[in-house]
Amino acid sequence: MLTTAEESRHTPKWRSGRFLAVALGIYAAVALVGLIAPIVPPLERLVNEQNLIDFLKPPLSEGYPLGTDELGRDFMWRLIGGLGVSMSVGVVAAALSIVLGLVLGIVGGFFGRAAGVSVGVVTDVTWAFPEILLAIMLAGWLGPGLRSVVLAVALTGWASFARIVRGEVLSLRERDFVAASRVLGMSKLRISLRHLVPNLVPVMMVMIVFYMATAIIAEAGLSFLGLGAQPPTPSLGLILARGRDSLHEAWWLVVLASALLGGLVMLLNAASDYLRDRLDPANVERQ
């Protein structure tokens, strides 16, 4: 069996903690610029200003490092704006999912058999539908827009969190510190907040990073189908949908947006694996 030190030597450099922190930090900084662009007039013009004379300029054209789109907008700034939208949707949807999953998971695992059965039934019903299909149904019912995407992705992702949290709670509730708290007369709510939630933080950190990647892909897919961001709001999924029509004449619209989206998802998945390994009690003890 490899020790922690040996495992770190066999880990590719791009999956190291330092590289992931720097890479995701760059993504986050760029996304922040894109996120605030709509409320900062100079940035808003860079993202949305049209120049039909310069439409579909290729990358490295004068004044356009990454070319332009079908309306002559600077494609570098469209990508920056799209990244801001996609990452913000991912963060908010993952946060809502984790809160809902955490609450229902604790209720199902710690507040009696009836609560456990009820949460289990709702979770199983939710799991009976593929997540993306359920998200499409919800987004279609709520109507197109980013708010609908956030709600649809959050309401389809909570079941995974709830199932994992419930399993952890079923284990934690048998621990001595929980039994001692019961003997002292602490309420179940107080025990949950004081003892269960802190012990669930490592698991939740891993899952929220992983689900951010899932939420970003879902947002891109829904926007691609016309159920998410609406023009002129930039979104990586919407950029891909519009670029599909000009693929032969303007390959960079699809290729660059796909590379940006794929790189972000890959980094988030690698970060969740890194956190899982670092926060695993067995690995911590070996260190």
N, C-alpha and C positions, 0 to 999 in steps of 0.2 A: 504494500500500500504506500502511495506517495505521501510524504509529509507536506505540510502547508508550504514550506520553503521550496520543495521540489515542484509542487504544483505551480507556484508562481513562476518558476524558471521555464516551465513548459507552456505557460500562457502566452499567446501571441501579444505583441506589443500593443496592437490596436485594441485589445480587450483589457489592457491594464487600467487601473483606477485613474492614474494621472492623465492618460490619453483620453479616456472617456469624459473626465471632468472638463478638460480643455475643449474637446470637440463639442460637447453638449453646451458648454458655456458660450462658445461662439454661436451655435445655433440659437440659443436663448437670447443673446444680445441682438442678433439680426432680427429675430422674431419680435423683440420688444420695439425695435425701430418700426417694423411693419405694423405693429399693433397700435402705436400712437400716431401713425401717419394720418389717419382720417381726421384727427383733431389738431393737427399742426399743418396749417395751409401750405407752406413750402413743400413739405413731404407729401401732402395729399396731391399736389399738382404733379410731382414726380411720378407717383403711382398711377394716376388716372388721366394725365394730360394726353390728348390724342393729337397725332400729326400724320394725317393721311398721306402726305407726300412721301413720308419715310416708312410706309407700311412694309412689313416682312423683310426688314433689313437683316442680313445674316450677322452672326456674332463677329466681334472685332471690327465692326463698321465704325466709322468716325462718329464719336459721341455716343455710341451704343455698344458697350463692352460685350453684352450678351444678345445683341440684336433687338428687334422690335416685333410686336405681334401684328395681328391682322388690322388693327386700328392705329398702328404707328406708335403705340405706347412703349416706353423703355422697358424691355423685358426683364432686365435686372431688377428694377424696382417693382415690377409686377410679381416676381418671385419673392422678393422681400415681403411685400404685402400679403401674398398668399401664405407664406410661412408663418407670419404673425397670426393670421386667421386660423390656420390649421392647428398650431400649437396651443392657442388659447382655447379652442374648442376641446382639444385633447385634455388639457389641464382641468377645465371646468367639468367636463363630462366624467372624467375619472374621479374627481373629488366628490361629485354628487353620488356616483356609484358606490364609492367606498363608504360614505356616510350611511347610505341606505343599507348596504350590505352589512356594515358593522353593527348597526342597531338591530336589524332583523336576525343576524347570526347570533348575537348575544341573547336576544329574547328567545330564540329557538333552542339554544343550548343551555340556558340557565334559569328560565322562568317557568319551568314546569312542563309536564308531558303534553298538555293541550296546546300550549304555545309552540312546542317543538313540532308537533304533528301539523299544526296550521302552517307554520313557516315552511316545513318540508313539502307540503302539498303545493303551496304557491310557487316554491322554487322548482319543483318537478314540472309543473305546468309551464312555467317560463322556459325551462330547459327543453321542453318538448318541441319548441320552434327553433329553427336556426336563427342565430342572433341577427345576421344581416337581413334575413327575411322579415323578422319582427321589427327591426329598425326601419326598414322600407315601409312596412304597414303603418307604423306609428308616425313616421315623417309625412307620409301621404295623408294621413288623417288630420294631423296638426297643421298641415300646409307648409309650403316651401319657406325656407329661411334658416338662419343659423340657430335661432332659439329652438326651433323644432328639432334640429339635428342634435343639439345638446341634450334635450329631454329624451329624444328617441334613443340615443346611444347610452345615456345614463340608465334609462328604464330597462334596457336589455342587458346591461352588464352587471347589475347588482347581484344577480343570482350566483355568479361565480364567487364573489366576495362572501356572500352569506353562507354558502356551503363550506368554504374553507374556514371562516370564522367560527361557525358552529362546531366543526370538528375540533378546532383548537380549544374552544370553550369547554366542550365535553371532557377534554383531557385536563384542563386547568381547574375545573370545579372539584376534582378529586384531590387536589394538592392540599398540603397541610395548612398553608396560609389562608386558603379559602375556608377550610373547616374551622380554623381558629377564629376567623372573622364572624362566622355564623354563631359560634359559641358566645362571642362577645356581644351578640345581639345586633350586629350591623344589618341593615336592610340589603336586599338583593341589588337595588339600584346603587347604593353606596359601594358595595363590594365590586360591582361591575366597573364603576368609575375609578375606584382606588386600586384595584388589583387586576382585573381582567384586561381593561383597555391598555394599560402600560405594557403588559406582557404580549399584547397583540401587535404592538407598534412595528417590530421587525418584519413580521409577515405582511403587514399592510404596506410598509415601505416598498417591499419587493413587488407586491401586486399592483400598487398604484402606478409604478414606473412601467410595468409590463402593460397595464391596461391603457396607459396613455398612448402607446404604440397602436393598440387595437382601435382606440377611439379616433386617432388621426387617420387611420386607414378607412374607418367607417365614414368619417366626415368627407374624405376624398371621394369615396364611392357614391355617397348620397348626393354630393355636389355634382359629380359626373353625370348622375341620372337626372339632374335638374331639381332635386328635392332639398338641396342645401343652400349654399351662398348663391345669391342672385346678382347678375351684372348691375353696376360695375364693380361690386365688391370682389376683390381678388381672392381666390382660393385655389389651392393646388389641384383639386379635383375639377374645378370649373375650367382652369387653364388647360388641363388635359382634354376635357371635352371639346373646348373650342379649338385646340391645336390638332385634334384628330382630323378635322376637316381640311387642314392644310399640311398634312403630314409629308407629302411628297415635295411640296414647295418650301416648307418651313419645318424641317425635321427638329430643329432646336427647341421648338415649343414643347414638344412631347418629351424629347430626350432629356433636356435640362430639368424640367419639372419632375419627371420620373426619378432622375438621379437624386434630386434634392429630397423628395419624399422617401425614396428607398434608403438613402443614407441616414435620415432621421430615424426611421423605424428600426433599422439595423443597430444604430447606436443605443436606442432605448432598450431593445431586447438584450443587447450585451450588458447594459448597465443594470438591468434587472437580474441577470445571471451573476454579475459581480456582487451586487448587494446580497443576493441569496447566499453566495459562498462566504462573504465576509460576516454576515449576521447569523450564520448557522452556528448554534451553540457548540457543536462538536469541533468545528474549525477554530472557534474562539478559544476553546480549551487547549487545543494543540499548539496555538500560538503562544 
